[in-house]
Amino acid sequence: MFLRNLITTSTKSYSEQIDRMKNEIEYADAIVVGAGAGMSTSAGFAYDGERFERNFADFRKKYGITDMYSGGFYPYESLEEYWAWWSRHIYVNRYDIGVGKPYADLLELVKDKDYFVLTTNVDHQFQMAGFDKKRLFYTQGDYGLWQCSKSCHDKTYDNEEAVRQMVAEQKDLKIPSELIPRCPVCGAPMTMNLRCDNSFVQDDGWYEAHSRYERFIRNNANSRVLFLELGVGANTPVIIKYPFWQMTAQNEKAVYACINYGEAFCPAEISEQSICINEDIGKVIAELK
């Protein structure tokens, strides 16, 4: 329906777009935030470049890995090596990290509004920034959770203590064999609770968050809603981008706002209801405060 005619430019100046955004935030009955990887990139949490080199130069030297994303898919020869990578990856991106400024600024922007956050990010930044957990839906998992690799039961497990121990005790890019996590039910190796394939476990918490999100959308179906999309790319548009477009088209009082450096666009059909700002997310949010 929408993909034939996308609009990426605006006749409005940057300052005019900012003013309109401020107005929509102030008068919105509800705000639905949809956040993708670009949000954390804007916060400085890049998966490549200097940050990767600083934390994973030894993995690059041994395996030829060039970024954190591809490192998660490398065919390590042993579980000791696999968990040396993943424990450090989790530690760097989940536990040994502060709150990104764009997340803190966004909370200041929406905390007094009726809001809900839908995100494909798995780095826990929204909760770390202080967003209400009952107003968050992490669709793709969380670095802080493990699951059975065989998905033998629908439960996830907090991993902080184990991860910190793996990081502290790994040597020569391997963890001690006795630290390899095993499923307490079937004994299979544990794995990350990240949506990579059909083995992803959706536990009770996932379904509860999903229900809260759907209820929020239903309750505001005819309200003045601001669908605020931040850093959503083309990898998983069916989760945030396409539904935001559709819900905007179905509600004449709704506004779709897309803030994303290099990827800010909307369908022509909802262009009059849209604000597309091709700029750094952190910069824009700071100016909206």
N, C-alpha and C positions, 0 to 999 in steps of 0.2 A: 504493500500500500504506500509506504513512505519513501522507499529507496530510490525512486526514479528522479527525484528533484530535490537535492539537498542544498541548503543555503548556508554558506560559511561566512559571508560578509554582512556587515550592518551599516546602515546609513547614519547611525548615531555615533557620536564621538565617544571616546572612552569615558569621559566625565559624565556624559549623559547616560550611559549605560550604568555607571556606578550609582547615579542618582535614582534611576529607575529601580535598580536592585534594592537600594535602601528603602524605597517606598513600598515595594512588594513585600519585603521582610516585615516592615512595620505593620502593614495592614492585612497580612495573611492570617487566615483562621488557623491554618496548619501548615507546617513545613515538613516535607519529606526529603531527607538528604540521601542521595545515592553516591557512594564514594568508591572509587577504584584506585588502582596502583599509583596513578598520577598524584594522588593526595600525599602519599608517603614519599614519593620522589621529590615533591615540592618541599617537604619537611627536611630533605637532605639525606633520606635513607635510601640512597641509590644501591643497586645490586651489582654495579660494575665500577670501573674506574678506580680512583684513589681509595675509596672505602673498601672495595673488594681486595685490592692489593694489600692494604694495611692489615686485613684480617685473614686472608687466605693465600698469601704469596707462596707458602709451602705446598698447598694443594695445587696451585697453578704450575709450580715447578715440577712436581711429580706426575700429575695427571693431565696437564695441559688445559685445565679448566680455566675459563676466562671470565666467568661471572657467576654470581650466586644462584641464579635461576637454573642454568645448565648443570651446575654442580649437583643439584638434587636428583638429576636423572642419569648421572654417570654410573656405568655398570661396575661398581666396586667388586673386587674379588672375594671379599669376606664381610661378614656383619661387623667385625671389629673396625674395618675401614669405613663402612657405611655409617656407623654410629659416631665415628670420629668426626666425619663431615657434618652429619645432621645435628649432633650435640652442639658443635661450634656455631653452626648456622642458626639454630634456635637461640643460643645464648646471645649472639651478636644482635639478632633482630627482635628478641622478645624480652630478655632479662637484663642485658648489659646495655641499656638504652634509655634515654630520657623521653619526655613527651615532646613531640614535634610542635613547633609554634603554630602552624596552621590548624592543628587540632585544638589547641588551647584557645586560639582566637575564635574558631568556629563555635566552641561551647559558649563563649561570651556572647556570641551573636544570637544563638537560638535558645539559651537556657530559660528565658522567660516566655518562650513561645510553646505552643503545643506541637512538638516535633517527634519524628521517628527517623532512625538511621538504618538504611539498608546498605550493606557493604560486602564487597568481594574480598576485601583485605583480610589478612590473617595474622597481622602483627599486634593486635590488641591495643592499638593506639587510642581508640575511642574510650575504652574503659580506663586506660591509664590517664587520660585527660580529664576524667571525671564525669563523662556522660552517664546518664541513668541506664543501668544494665537492662531494665525492663523496656527501654526504648531503643534497643539495638538488636539487629538481626544479622549475624555473621553467616552468610550462606555457604561459604566455602571451607569452613573449618577455622582452626586456631593453632598457631605454633606451640601453644602451651598445653596441647592435648595429644595423647596417643590413643591408638585403638588396636585391636587385634588385626593382624595382616590378613587373616582369613575371614574377618568379619563374622566370627562365630557367635557374637552377641552384640546387641546395640547399646554399648556403653563406652564412654571415653574416660581417660585417666589423666590427671594433672601430672606434669613431668618435671617441674622445676628442680626438685631435689636431685632427681636422677641425672638431669642434664648438667647441673653444676658439678656433680661428682665426675661425670664423664669428661667434662672439659678439664677439670683439675688433674685427672689421672691419665689422660691420653698421652701416648708417647709414640714417636715415629709414625704419626697419622693413624694410630690404632688405639682403641680403648681396650682395657682388660676384658678378657672373654666373660668373666663373671658378671660384668656390668651390662651385658646384652639383655635388653628387656624382653620378657616373655609374657604371653597372655596368661592371666591367672586361671582361665577356664580351660583352654585346650592346649596350652603350652607352646603354641606357634610364636614366632617372633612378633613383637609389636611393630607398628609402623606409625607414621604421622597421620593425624586426623586432618588431612587435606584432600580436597576433592580433585583427584587425578583420574579416577575411573569409577566403575560401578561398585567397587569395594568400600567406598566412603561410608562411614557410619554416621547416621543421623540419629543422635541420642534424644532422650526426653527433652533436654534443654533446647536442642535444635528445633524440635516440633513446637515447643511452647513459644519460642521466639517467632517462629513462622506464623503461628496463630495470632499472636499479638500484632504482628505487622499487618496481616490480612484484616483483622478487626479494625485497626487504625485506618486503613484504606477505605473499608466499607463505611465507617462512621463519618468520613469526610468526602464521600463521593460527590456531594453537591456543594461543598464548601469552597471558599476562596483558598485554594491550595497552591503553594509554591513548591514545585518539584525542582530541587536544587541538586544538579549533577556535577560532581567534582572529580576530575581525573579519570573518567571512565573511557577506556580505549575500545578497540575492536575485538578483543579476545573473547569477551563474554557479554555481548550487547543484549542478549535475550534476558539477562537478569535485571538490569537497571535501565539501560538506554531505551530499548524498544518499549517496555511497559510504561516508562515515563512519557514517551511520545504519545502512546495510545491513550493514556489516562488524561493527558492534556487535551487531546482532540475530542474526547468525550465530555469534557467539562468546560464550558465557555468561560467560567470564572477562574480557571486554573492558569498558571503561568509556568512555563518550562525555562529554567535557567541552566546554561551549560558553561562552566568555567574550566578551560583545559587548554594549556599552551600547545598550539599546533593542531588541535583536534576539536575546536569549538564549532559545532554546526547543528542545524535542525532541519526537519522537513519543511518544504515550502507551505504545506497545508497548515502548519501551526506557527508560521513565522511571525504573525501579528501577536501571538501569545508567548513569544520566546525572547530570551535575552541570551546572546552568545558572546562570551568574552574570551578572546584569544590572548590569554596572558597567564603569567604564573599564578597558581592558585593561592599560594601564601600571600603574595602581594595584594591580590584582590580582596581576600578575606580581611586582611589587616586594614584596608581602606574602608571596608564596610562597617567596621566596628563603631 
